[in-house]
Amino acid sequence: MPHRHEFTELEHFAVDPRSVRLLDEEFCRERQVVVLGAVERDGAEPVTVGMVAPRRRSVVREVSARLGREVRAVRLNAFEVGRALDRGWGLPDPAAERTVLTLSPVAELAFHADADAPRLVDELLGLGVQIGASDVHIESYAHDVDVRFRVDGVLRQVATPLSLGNVGAVVARLKVLSDLDIAERRRAQDGRIRALWKDSRGERPIDFRLSIVPGPAGEDAVLRI
């Protein structure tokens, strides 16, 4: 039974209410566990379950017995397990309610492997505003991810920290900010992100119109500033 004991982040996973409810809410909150991703009821694949203590084999076995499936345990902190349960059971999610971002000029993009999705999104959108772009395109291909900014009507590709390993989390973050369905990956979705731009000249509101489009290698995102 495979285990991962390093901390992961909730934004790396979809939270599907029907799948979360495969386990009783009281049991999940007591054991600090939550089903992650969309689970096919008739499938046989292991079910990904976020756990505060994935090393507790007794809990893993209990979850597996209740689901009737093998469990792939990933480690989340208690706060993120609670957030996922709140989403699954229809309670208000503070992260989903963060509809206004605060953006500022970007000195440099975070070119390191452990940059989290919120930081990557803030920096990409901040850079777009900073250089006067009208659009930001995030496109996934079989072997890489392209990011292009439209400036003065011309699409310009730029080097960014986005990769096949983190673009899914970035797209999920954009969906959360736009109050879109993060579990839906097979159809196009449109949303809106509101932001407040702050620099030495003061503050001004910025609107981003977001379009998510399924592609052969994953979901692509286009933001109109």
Secondary structure, DSSP 8 states (H G I E B T S, - for coil): --EEEEE--GGGS---HHHHTTS-HHHHHHHTEEE-S---TT--S-EEEEES-TT-HHHHHHHHHHHTS-EEEEE--HHHHHHHHHHHTT---TTTT--EEEE---SS---STT--HHHHHHHHHHHHHHTT-SEEEEEE-SS-EEEEEEETTEEEEE--S--TTTHHHHHHHHHHHTT--TT--SS-EEEEEEEEEEETTEEEEEEEEEEEEEETTEEEEEEE-
